């Protein structure tokens, strides 16, 4: 690792280096575009990472992290080489994450070069329960808000207006969803959710005959 390059950073670049690394470690993804009060703006952390990718990669590797760059979709992300710091998700949050990926796949062609897919909470609820049949019933709005806030923290969705516990809340599904839930993971999750649903149905049938 070229420590001399870091030693030669200006105060501004040193601060940007610190912010970029902390954002990766705390939020997993750093996107090229940020949403600010419903409007897009360029992310200076992304520009810094693009310019000093090898330096940041070397620094993070000492901490057990691997840095990756999805240039076409415009984001950096990290994976822990030691299989640590994995985000644990329950059935409901997993179902919502899967629904977001399916919505993104469904609408990504219309998104074009913008890459982000804009969605309403009401649409997410309808598709999760009715269209995709991922969950048997609509999640509690308070719990749904917690799930979406967690995903926003990790730069997978971005709230544009309203609140996540409101059906009229508008938010963007970011292209980082493609890494958070890969095509392989999507297929695996679909099968897993089907098995869970079948088990739940069997238990219901057994209780009916008891």
N, C-alpha and C positions, 0 to 999 in steps of 0.2 A: 504494500500500500504506500502511496506517495504522500507521506506525512508533510513533506516540504510544501506541497501545494496548499494544504490546509493552513500551515503556518503562515503562508503568504496571503491568505484571504484578507480582504478588507473587513472592517467591523460589520458592514452591511452584509457581505457574503457569509461571514461567520454566523451571523444571526439567521440568515436564510438557510444555511447548512443545518443549524440546530433545529429550526422550525420544520424543515423538510423531513429530517430523521424522526423527530418526535411525532409528526403527523403520520408517518408510515407505521411507526411502532404502536401508536394509539388508535389509528383508524384503518389500518391495513391497506387502504387504497388512497392514492393521490391522483386526482383527475385533472385533465387539461383545462376543463371548464368548470367554474363554480356557479352555483345559483345564489343570487343575493337579492332578497325581496322580490322573487319572481323573475329576475332578469339575469342573463348570463354575463359572466365576465371571465377574463383569462386568469388562470391560477399561477402566480409567480413561483410557487413551490415546484410546480410541474416543469416550468422553464429551467429552474435551477437543476432539478434532477436530470433533465435531458442534457444539460451542458456538462454536468459533473457526475454522470452515471457511474463511471468506473470507480471514482473516489468514494462515492456513497456506498457502492456495492462492497468495496473492500472494507469499509468501516463496519457495515452491518454484518458482514460475514464473521467478524470477530465476536459478534454477539449471538451467532447461531442463526442468522437470518439470511435468506436468499432474496435478492432484488430482481424483479422481472419488469419488463416494459412491453405493454401492448400498444405499439405505436399507432396502428391504424385506428383503434378505438379510443386512443388518447388517455391512457392511465398507467401508472406504476403501481405495483403491489408487492408485498413480501410474504414469504412462507417460512415458517420455522423449520430448520433442518433437523431439529431434535424431536419433532412431532409434539411440541409443547404449545401451551397458550392457545389451544383450540377452543373455539366458541361453542359451548353446549347449547342445544336448542331442543325444546320439547316438541311434541307432535303438532300442536297448533301453530307455533312459530315456523316449524319446518314446512307445514302446509301452506302458509302464507308466502314463504320464500319461494316455494315451488310455483305457486300461482303467479307470482311476480315474474318469474322466468318465462312461464308459458305466455303471459300477456306480452312480455317483451318480444318473444319470438313471433307472436301473432301480429304485432304492430310495427316491428322493426323496419320492414320494407317501406312503410309510409314515413317513418322517421328520417330515412335517407341519411344524408351526411351529418344531420344534427345528432344522430346516435341516441339521444335521449327519447324515451317514450313517456308522454304525459298521460296521467291516469287520475281518476277520482276514486275516493275511498269507496263510494257506492258501487263503482264498477268492480273494484277488487273483491268486495264482499259477494257480489252477484256471481262473478266468475269462479270464485273459490268454492262456493256452495252449489250453485246451479249449473253453470256451463261446464266446469271442469270436474265437479263432484269430488273435490279433494277433501273437504271437511263436511261432516254430516249436518252441521248447523252453523249459523253465523256466530263468529266469536263475539264475546262481550266487547263493547266499544272501548272500555277502559283498557282491557288486555290487548286489544288490537293496536291501540295507541302506543302501548309499551313496546310491542313487537316492532312497529314501524320506527319508533324513536331509536331503538337499538340498531336497526338497519341504516338509519340516517347517520348515526354515529360512525358507522363503518363505511360511509360513502357508497351505499348501494341504492338508496333513494334520497331524494331531496325535496323537502316540503316547499311548495311555491306560494300557497295562500291557504288560510284557514288552519284548523287544528286537526291532528290525526284522529281525534275522537268524534269528528263531524263528517257526515256522509258527503258533504259538499267540498271537503278538503281536496285540493288539487296538488298533486305531487308528481315528480319525475322519477321514472325508473332509469337508473344510469347504466351505461354499458358494462360497468363493473360486475353486473349481475351475471355476465357471461363467464366470468372466472369464479364468482361465488358459487354458482350452480352450473357446472359444465354440462355439456350434452350427455355425457356418460352419467353424471350425477343425477341429471333430470330423469333419465330412464330408470335409474336405480330407485330414486325417490318415488316415482310413479308406481313401481312394483311394490315398494315397501308400504306406501299408503293403501294400495289395493289389498294387501295382506292384512293390514291393520283393520281395514273396513270389513273384510270377510270375517275376521275374528270377532269383531264387535257385533256383526250380524248373527253369528253363530251363538254368541252369548245371549243375545236378545231372544233368539228362538228358543234356547234352552229355558230361559226364565219364563217364557210364555207358556211352555208345557208343564212347568213345575206346579 
